């Protein structure tokens, strides 16, 4: 996702693989599988361009984090949700 978020345009599997290869030795098929799974989960979307699928994030990194935080907080009573958000704000500010 970092590679997709870092791009201003949709990327092919080859482009994502090339970007990740600088840091780790991952197989091309591994990258292809992960991008396909991200698409099935609704985290990324893809469009066919010629013979290659181009992938892009469905939401920004901030939107995804906010969604995760909301999911985590949804199980708490409202007063505890507020307390948790206050603590997050304090940690971020310091």
C-alpha positions in Angstrom: 0.0 0.0 0.0 2.9 2.4 0.7 3.9 2.2 -3.0 0.4 2.8 -4.2 -0.1 5.7 -1.8 3.2 7.2 -2.9 2.2 7.3 -6.5 0.1 10.0 -8.3 -1.2 7.4 -10.8 -2.3 3.8 -10.9 0.6 1.3 -11.0 1.1 -2.1 -12.7 2.3 -5.1 -10.9 5.7 -4.7 -12.6 6.0 -1.1 -11.2 5.0 -2.1 -7.7 7.4 -5.1 -7.9 10.3 -2.8 -9.1 9.7 -0.4 -6.3 9.6 -3.1 -3.6 12.6 -4.9 -5.0 14.8 -2.1 -3.9 14.0 -3.0 -0.3 13.2 -6.7 -0.3 13.6 -9.7 -2.6 9.9 -10.5 -3.3 8.7 -12.7 -6.1 6.6 -11.0 -8.8 3.8 -13.5 -8.3 3.7 -12.6 -4.6 3.2 -9.0 -5.5 0.5 -10.0 -8.0 -1.3 -12.1 -5.4 -1.2 -9.4 -2.7 -2.6 -6.7 -5.1 -5.3 -9.1 -6.2 -6.3 -9.7 -2.6 -6.2 -6.0 -1.8 -8.6 -5.5 -4.7 -11.0 -8.3 -3.5 -11.0 -6.7 0.0 -11.9 -3.3 -1.4 -8.7 -1.7 -0.3 -7.4 -1.2 -3.8 -9.1 -1.0 -7.2 -7.8 -2.0 -10.6 -8.4 -1.1 -14.2 -7.3 -3.0 -17.3 -4.9 -1.0 -19.5 -3.9 -2.9 -22.6 -2.9 -6.3 -21.1 -1.9 -5.1 -17.7 -3.9 -4.4 -14.6 -3.2 -1.0 -13.0 -3.8 -0.7 -9.3 -4.6 2.3 -7.1 -5.7 2.8 -3.5 -9.4 3.2 -2.8 -8.8 5.5 0.1 -6.0 7.7 1.4 -3.8 6.4 4.2 -5.5 8.9 6.6 -9.0 7.6 5.6 -7.9 4.0 6.2 -6.4 4.8 9.6 -9.6 6.7 10.6 -11.7 3.8 9.6 -9.6 1.4 11.7 -9.8 3.8 14.7 -13.6 4.1 14.3 -13.9 0.3 14.1 -11.9 -0.1 17.3 -13.8 2.6 19.1 -17.3 1.4 18.1 -17.2 -1.3 20.8 -16.7 1.2 23.6 -19.3 3.2 25.4 -19.4 6.9 24.3 -17.6 8.2 27.3 -14.7 5.8 26.8 -14.6 6.6 23.1 -14.1 10.3 24.1 -11.4 9.4 26.6 -9.6 7.2 24.0 -9.7 10.0 21.4 -8.3 12.5 24.0 -5.4 10.2 24.8 -4.7 9.8 21.1 -4.7 13.6 20.6 -2.3 14.0 23.6 0.1 11.4 22.2 0.1 13.0 18.8 0.6 16.5 20.2 3.6 15.5 22.3 
